Amino acid sequence: MAAPVTYRIRAKVWRYPGKGGWHFANVSPKQSTEIRVRFADERRGFGSIPVTVRIGRTTWETSLFPAKQSRTYLFAIKAAVRKLERIDDGDTISAVIEIR
């Protein structure tokens, strides 16, 4: 098993304008291109890539998903994480993403 690959990102949190109001953050275009190439053979359903994300003191497992319009990857930030880390729509976050 290969060692996990880690990316550090800074991103602005945005809320999907629909029912449920999921919050997301995008990985930078440069990092997204690297991830797309490096992990092409490991993508799962909908092009997702399983990851562990850490924001502040909170860590959780989720997936990166390709965002077609921006050609970047994005990940959802669960309500429990937003509450613990006091994150809201429009905030800029620092996160560590570990590709599993």
HELIX and SHEET records of a PDB file:
HELIX    1   1 PRO A   29  ARG A   38  1                                  10    
HELIX    2   2 ALA A   40  GLU A   42  5                                   3    
HELIX    3   3 GLY A   45  GLY A   47  5                                   3    
HELIX    4   4 ALA A   79  GLU A   85  1                                   7    
SHEET    1   A 7 VAL A   5  LYS A  12  0                                        
SHEET    2   A 7 THR A  92  ILE A  99 -1                                        
SHEET    3   A 7 ILE A  49  ILE A  55 -1                                        
SHEET    4   A 7 THR A  58  ALA A  67 -1                                        
SHEET    5   A 7 THR A  72  ILE A  77 -1                                        
SHEET    6   A 7 HIS A  23  ASN A  26 -1                                        
SHEET    7   A 7 TRP A  14  ARG A  15 -1                                        
END                                                                             
